[in-house]
Amino acid sequence: METPCSTPKFVKAAPMVSSTVVPCWQHQGHASISASPRAGRWSAARPHHRRRRGAARSTGRTASLGSNRGVWHLPMPRPSDAFQPATPQSSIHGSADMLPLELSPPWLEMPEEQFKQRYGPRQKTSTAFLGRTLLRSLNEVLANAPSERALTKKPLTVNLSPPLRLAPLPRELRFYIFNATQNSGERKQDAFKIQLSTRPADAVESGKSARYKFDRSGNILPILVGYYAPLNVYILWDADLHDLGAGYSYSNSVYSKSEVVYEAAALGVAESDFRLRNGIVENIIAARSDALVEGLKRRIKATVDRSLGGW
């Protein structure tokens, strides 16, 4: 005995244009299903019933799935992935802000001059430019690339997949990256600085008295970074020392001696001590772009050694 059906059935078509007829006794007719690789879609036509005398002919209009008339259209997958379930974006490393490297943006491996011409700052250095520059320097250890939306925000969480020769590096780091500047008129002469012009997304308070903390959710280590574009050098501070107590104030300045930046530009990686206002001596790491991975390893080791020392 035939089983009634309420909607046309869909079947896989051969690579060439084909048509299959499926009985549909509820409609007392047949539903035809055709696939056209050129059109890139499946289509299932409603059963054709005998036209009443005087009725107008069908205009062949199409409608979306669920319409009461016309033709249903469903996307037709490419042959290579026709039977592979799609992976939700949110399941890739647990974040919708990440893209797998096979979907990485073209700027990640773009020649340097072309990258600067297309993405370089016209006037003010943007957060997106700093993020792209950072990721290009970390390309050899990237697990995936953050989305364009994530590049416009601080902090920038980066998933890493370092080879054994570059271990130890954590699987994730959270970067607070700012534009580093040098000005002869600064109160601290012969120094580079960044300004912490960022607030947490859930911050309620604002003003001079407001204090903020770096995001350490998920046990992800925050890395405080300044990028000095003229020398292509990153300055890596100990983030834990710059939100002690109640936290940092908006637009607070963080300093580094200039000698460590020049030394890193010449040698690749350099270290220097800097005495903070509270009397704590901070170990600062500077690294040229092509040596940033090594600089990060030293930054993390110095932070761990300092914390194990009890301060």
N, C-alpha and C positions, 0 to 999 in steps of 0.2 A: 504494500500500500504506500502511495506517495505521501511524503511529509510536507505540509504547507510551509512556506517561508514568507517572511515579511519584507526582506530586502534582497537585492541581488547578491550573489556570492562573487567573491573576487578570486581569481586564479592567476598563477604566474604565467606570463606569456613567453613565447619563444623570442629570440633576439629580433626576428623580423616581425613586421606588422601581422597580427593575427587576430582572430575573433573566435570566441567560444560562446555557445548558447547553453544557458542553464535553465531547466524547467522551473517555473514559478507558478504553481497551481493556484495560489491564492489570488493572483492577478489574472488567471486564466490566459496566460500568454507566455512569452519568453523574454528573458533579460539578456541582452547581448553585452559582452565585455570585450573591449579591444585595448591593445597596448601599442603605443607608437614610440619607439626609442627616439625618433627625431623630435617629437613633441615633448618627450620626457615626462609623460604622465599616463596614468591609467584612467580609463573612462568607462563607466557603466551606464548604459542607457536604460531608461524606464521602458517597460513593455509597451508595445504598440497595440492599441485596441482598435477594433473596427470603428471607423468613423461614422458617426450618425449622419443621416441625410441632411444636407444643408449646413453641416458644421464646417468651420474653417479648417484648413490644413495646418499642421504644426509648423511653427516658425523656426523650429530647431534651436530655440534659446537654451542657454546653459545657465545653471545655477550652482551654488555651492552645496556641499554635502548637507542633507537634511531639508532641502527645498522640496516643495510639493509638486514641482513640475521641472521639466528640462532634463539635463544630464548631470550626473555626479562626476566630479573630477578628483582624483587622489594623486598626490605626488608619486612619481615612479622613481625608485632608487636606482643609482648607477649599478651596473652589473657587478662591480668589485665589492660593493657593500650592501647588496640587495638583502642579504639575510643576516647582517651583523647589527645587533641592537645598538642604537645610538647611546652614547655615554652622556648623561646630563652634565652640563658645565660645572655645576656645583659639586660634583663628585670627584673632580680632578684636584687632588691634594686638598680637598675639603673646602675649596673657595671658588666662587664665581669670578674672582678677580685674577685668576690664573689661566694661562693658555699653555698647552703642551708645546714642546720645542718644535714639533713638526708643523705647528701653526704659528711659529714665531714671526714677529713683524720684520719687514725688510731692513729696517734701520739697525737691527742688531748686528749684522755683519756687513753693513754698508761701508765703503771706503771712507776714510776719515775726512777728506776734503769734501766729498759729497754730503756726508752727514752734517758737517758744519754749515755748508751752504743751505741745506734744506731745513735743518732743525736748530741751528745755532740761534742764540738770542739776538734780537734786533736792537733792543734797548735794555730792558730789565731781564735778568736771568730768571727763567721760569722754573717752577718745581718739576714740570714734565721734562725739560731739558736736563736738569740735574739727575733725574731718575734714569733717563735713557743713557746718559753718559756713564752712570754707575753700572748699569746692567751690561753695557758693552765691555767694561773693564772686568766684569765677572763672568763673561760669556762661557769660559772654559769649565766653570763649575755650576752653571745654572741647571736646575731641574726643569723649570718652565719659565715662561715670561709673563710678568704681570700685565693685566689688560691696560688699555689706554686710559680708562677711568681711574684705575689705581695709581697711575703715574702722576696724576694731578693732585694727589693727596699726600699728607704727612701723617704718620710714618709710612714708609714703603716696606712691606713685608716680602722677603725674597726667599724662595725655596731653592735649596742647594743640593747638588748631587756630586760631591767632589770625588775624584778617583783616589785610590789608596795612596798614591804618591803625594797627594795634597792634603791628606788627613793630618791632624784632626781639624775638621770644621763641622759645626752643627748643621742639621738639616734645614734650619730656618734661622734667619736673622731679621731684625726689625730696624731699618735705617731711618734716622732723622738726618737728612742731608740738606745743607745750606750752602749758599754762595759765600766763599771766603774772600775777604778784602784786606788790603793793606793801605794805610793812609798815614802820611807823615805827620798829619795834624792830630793823631790820636793821643789820648792821655798816656797810653802805654806805647811809647815809640819803639820802633824796631820789632813790631809784632803783627801777626795776622789775627783776624777775629771773625767770628760769626755772630749773628743775633738770633736768639731763639724765638722767632716770630711764628709760633704755632701754639695752638691750644688743643686739648683733647676734644674729640667730637661731642662728648657728653658733658663738657664743662658748662657749669651754670654761672659761676662768678666771673667777673671781668673787672678791669681797672688795675691800678697800681698795686693794690693790696692783695690781688688774687695770686694764688700759687698753684702750680700744676706739676704733675708727675709724668714721666715717660711711661708708655704702655708696656707692661711686662706680662700681659695676659697670655695664657698658654705656655708659660715658662720660656718665652722667646726673649733672647738677650737683645736689648736695645743698643745700637751703635750710633754714636754721635759723630757726624762727619761734616767737614768743610771741604769744598772743592775749589781750588784756585786754578782757573782755566788757563791763564797765560803760561803757567809752568806744567799744566796737566798733572797736578799733585793733589792727593787727598790727605787731609789732616784728620786723624782718628783720636778722639778724646774718650776718656772713661765716663760714660753716661751716668754711672752710679754716683759720681762725685759732684754732679751738677744738678741733681734734684734731691740732695740730702735734706733731711728735716721736713719742712712744710712743702718744699719743692722749689721750682724756678719761677721767676716772674716773666711775664710776656715781654719779649724784645730784650731780654737779658743778654749781655755780651759775654762771649767765651773766647779766651785769648790763647795764643801759642807764640813762642819765639820764632822769629823769621829764619834763624839759622837752620832749624830742623827742616823747614820747607826747601831751602836751597840745597841742603845736603841730600834730601830725598830726590830732588830733580836731577842731581848729578850721579848719585849712587844707586838709586832705586828705592831703598828703605832707610829710614833714619829714626832715631829716638832722642828724646830730650825731656828733662825734668822742668816742671813749672810750678812755682809756689802760688797756691790759691790764697784768697783773702782770709780764709779760716785757718791758715797755717799748714794745711795738708799739701804735700808735694805730689803733684800728678805726673805720671809717666805718659808722655804724648808720643804717638807714633805717626810718622808721615810716610806716604808711599806714592811713588809715581804710578801712573795708570797701569802700566804693564807689570807692576809688582804689587798690585792691590791685594791679591790673594795672600801673598806672604805677609803683607802689612796687617791684614785681618787676623791671621794666625798669631802674630805677635801681640796685637791689641787684646785678643781674647785671653791669651796666656798672662799678660800683664794684669788684666782685670781679675782673673782667677787668683793669681798669686797675691794680689792686694787684698782680696776678700778673705783668703785663707790666713792672711796675716792679722785679721781681726779688725780691719778698718776699711 
